[in-house]
Amino acid sequence: MSAPKVAIVIYSMYGHVAKHEILAKMHAPPKGDYPLLAPVDLVKFDAFLFGIPTRYGNFPAQWKTFWDATGGLWASGGLWGKQAGLFISTSGLGGGQESTAIAAMSTLTHHGISYVPLGYKPAFGQLSSLDEAHGGSPWGAGTLTKADGSRFPSPLELEIATIQGKTFWERVASKAA
Ligand SMILES: Cc1cc2nc3c(=O)[nH]c(=O)nc-3n(C[C@H](O)[C@H](O)[C@H](O)COP(=O)(O)O)c2cc1C
């Protein structure tokens, strides 16, 4: 079987989930050069890593709007059997990285997309470290932005994200084999 196609799909307002996009009105930086993914194009991929910035412990309305445009794919089962992992940003500890991931489960489930967690095994030391404040959990990599958005992913958070990318690929590729 050929190598699976994985899309990293982000929505980012202040540039923490993507280190970009924006609305000047919301005091966010200019748009980056990321290609836009139309909901219908989700069918072109076998797996996804969704990057989500938390809003009130949940995914943003924009993420919901994206998925609300996939009714045709839902009805036809077009995304059934695909796989997805998540990575999330919040302003602070306890800000909702885990609740955002849990909220996303319903959308994945209704489409029949299998959720692939990071889990503890590949990043136990990094996830359980209390030496410094950091984002990320067994639900997926994460970053903390601070309330004013001034913080960007730390080396530890990037290490966890790298581990998630590697292990996610290994799992997706093993299913395709
Ligand atoms: C309307 C709104 C609600 C937010 N709610 C939360 C929240 O519940 N918990 C939290 O830690 N951060 C919250 N934040 C901060 C965002 O999570 C943070 O700005 C975001 O993760 C940055 O990601 P981005 O730069 O990729 O857009 C909120 C931000 C906005 C604008």
The ligand as an SDF file (V2000), in Angstrom:
LIG
                    3D

 31 33  0  0  0  0  0  0  0  0999 V2000
  -12.5860   34.5060   22.9870 C   0  0  0  0  0  0  0  0  0  0  0  0
  -11.3850   33.8330   23.5640 C   0  0  0  0  0  0  0  0  0  0  0  0
  -11.5680   32.8430   24.5210 C   0  0  0  0  0  0  0  0  0  0  0  0
  -10.4570   32.2110   25.0870 C   0  0  0  0  0  0  0  0  0  0  0  0
  -10.6550   31.2420   26.0290 N   0  0  0  0  0  0  0  0  0  0  0  0
   -9.5820   30.6760   26.6220 C   0  0  0  0  0  0  0  0  0  0  0  0
   -9.7480   29.6810   27.6310 C   0  0  0  0  0  0  0  0  0  0  0  0
  -10.8460   29.2450   27.9660 O   0  0  0  0  0  0  0  0  0  0  0  0
   -8.6440   29.1940   28.2300 N   0  0  0  0  0  0  0  0  0  0  0  0
   -7.3930   29.6220   27.8870 C   0  0  0  0  0  0  0  0  0  0  0  0
   -6.4230   29.1810   28.4810 O   0  0  0  0  0  0  0  0  0  0  0  0
   -7.2060   30.5250   26.8880 N   0  0  0  0  0  0  0  0  0  0  0  0
   -8.2640   31.0510   26.2620 C   0  0  0  0  0  0  0  0  0  0  0  0
   -8.0830   31.9750   25.2720 N   0  0  0  0  0  0  0  0  0  0  0  0
   -6.7210   32.2280   24.7830 C   0  0  0  0  0  0  0  0  0  0  0  0
   -6.4810   31.4190   23.5270 C   0  0  0  0  0  0  0  0  0  0  0  0
   -6.5910   30.0410   23.7840 O   0  0  0  0  0  0  0  0  0  0  0  0
   -5.1330   31.7400   22.9420 C   0  0  0  0  0  0  0  0  0  0  0  0
   -5.1490   33.0800   22.5470 O   0  0  0  0  0  0  0  0  0  0  0  0
   -4.9050   30.8390   21.7600 C   0  0  0  0  0  0  0  0  0  0  0  0
   -4.5900   29.5540   22.2220 O   0  0  0  0  0  0  0  0  0  0  0  0
   -3.8520   31.3400   20.8650 C   0  0  0  0  0  0  0  0  0  0  0  0
   -3.7760   30.4870   19.7320 O   0  0  0  0  0  0  0  0  0  0  0  0
   -3.5590   31.1010   18.3060 P   0  0  0  0  0  0  0  0  0  0  0  0
   -2.4780   32.1270   18.4390 O   0  0  0  0  0  0  0  0  0  0  0  0
   -3.1310   29.9710   17.4630 O   0  0  0  0  0  0  0  0  0  0  0  0
   -4.8750   31.7110   17.8620 O   0  0  0  0  0  0  0  0  0  0  0  0
   -9.1590   32.5820   24.6780 C   0  0  0  0  0  0  0  0  0  0  0  0
   -8.9970   33.5700   23.6840 C   0  0  0  0  0  0  0  0  0  0  0  0
  -10.0870   34.1800   23.1310 C   0  0  0  0  0  0  0  0  0  0  0  0
   -9.8910   35.2350   22.0600 C   0  0  0  0  0  0  0  0  0  0  0  0
  1  2  1  0
  2  3  1  0
  2 30  2  0
  3  4  2  0
  4  5  1  0
  4 28  1  0
  5  6  2  0
  6  7  1  0
  6 13  1  0
  7  8  2  0
  7  9  1  0
  9 10  1  0
 10 11  2  0
 10 12  1  0
 12 13  2  0
 13 14  1  0
 14 15  1  0
 14 28  1  0
 15 16  1  0
 16 17  1  0
 16 18  1  0
 18 19  1  0
 18 20  1  0
 20 21  1  0
 20 22  1  0
 22 23  1  0
 23 24  1  0
 24 25  2  0
 24 26  1  0
 24 27  1  0
 28 29  2  0
 29 30  1  0
 30 31  1  0
M  END
$$$$
